[in-house]
């Protein structure tokens, strides 16, 4: 389970001005935008550890919807995914390809 302190997160203007419209309007996948925000918010030290079930619980989306959203974000180069083992929770690193080199997002 992912625990997050109540507080604020900072987002690049690009996320709201461009990425939201692109994922929601062009890709017709608003869930991908919600999942990107959840990963970004949970990414302490640049990485977030999530199972699909924890991601679903956090976002209010179904587990399958989260899987599809993560696949889209990965294809689009918006998240990097790594796993230590086949059944381990994945570690996600939100990327910022619009910010010269796509370095990890700093929350």
C-alpha positions in Angstrom: 0.0 0.0 0.0 1.2 3.5 -0.8 1.0 6.1 1.9 1.2 9.8 1.0 1.3 12.7 3.4 -1.2 15.4 2.9 0.5 18.4 1.4 1.1 19.8 -2.0 2.9 18.7 -5.1 4.4 20.9 -7.8 3.7 20.4 -11.5 5.3 21.8 -14.5 2.8 24.1 -16.4 3.3 21.7 -19.3 1.5 18.9 -17.4 -1.7 21.0 -17.2 -1.4 23.0 -20.3 -0.4 20.3 -22.8 -0.1 16.8 -21.3 -3.6 16.8 -19.9 -5.2 17.8 -23.2 -3.0 15.3 -25.1 -3.8 12.3 -22.9 -7.5 13.1 -22.3 -8.4 14.6 -25.7 -6.0 13.1 -28.3 -5.4 9.6 -26.7 -8.9 9.5 -25.1 -7.4 8.1 -22.0 -8.1 10.4 -19.0 -7.1 7.5 -16.7 -3.5 7.8 -18.0 -3.4 11.4 -16.8 -4.8 10.4 -13.4 -2.2 7.6 -13.1 0.6 10.0 -14.2 -0.4 12.4 -11.4 -0.6 9.6 -8.9 2.9 8.4 -9.8 4.3 11.9 -9.8 2.8 12.6 -6.4 4.0 9.4 -4.8 7.5 9.6 -6.4 9.7 10.5 -3.4 13.3 10.7 -4.5 12.2 10.3 -8.1 10.6 6.9 -7.8 7.3 5.4 -6.6 6.7 1.8 -5.7 3.2 0.5 -6.6 1.3 -2.7 -7.1 -1.5 -2.3 -9.6 -4.0 -2.9 -6.8 -2.4 -0.1 -4.7 -2.5 2.2 -7.7 -6.2 1.3 -8.3 -7.0 1.9 -4.6 -5.3 5.3 -4.7 -6.8 6.5 -7.9 -10.3 5.0 -7.7 -9.7 3.3 -11.1 -9.9 -0.5 -11.7 -6.8 -2.5 -11.7 -7.1 -3.3 -15.4 -7.6 0.4 -16.2 -4.4 1.2 -14.3 -2.5 -1.5 -16.2 -3.7 0.0 -19.5 -2.9 3.5 -18.4 0.7 2.5 -17.3 1.2 0.8 -20.7 0.2 4.0 -22.5 2.4 6.1 -20.3 5.3 3.8 -20.9 4.8 3.8 -24.6 4.7 7.5 -24.6 7.9 7.8 -22.7 6.3 9.4 -19.6 7.2 6.7 -17.1 10.1 4.3 -16.7 9.2 0.9 -15.1 11.4 -1.5 -13.3 10.7 -4.7 -11.4 13.0 -6.8 -9.3 11.0 -10.0 -9.8 8.0 -11.2 -11.8 5.5 -10.8 -8.9 7.1 -7.8 -7.1 5.4 -4.4 -7.2 6.8 -2.2 -9.9 9.0 0.8 -9.3 7.9 3.8 -11.5 9.9 6.8 -12.3 7.9 9.7 -13.8 9.7 11.2 -16.8 9.6 14.7 -18.3 10.5 14.3 -21.9 9.5 17.9 -22.6 12.3 19.1 -20.2 15.5 18.5 -22.1 16.4 14.9 -21.8 13.4 13.7 -19.9 15.0 13.6 -16.5 13.0 12.2 -13.6 10.4 14.4 -12.2 11.2 16.2 -9.0 8.1 16.3 -6.8 
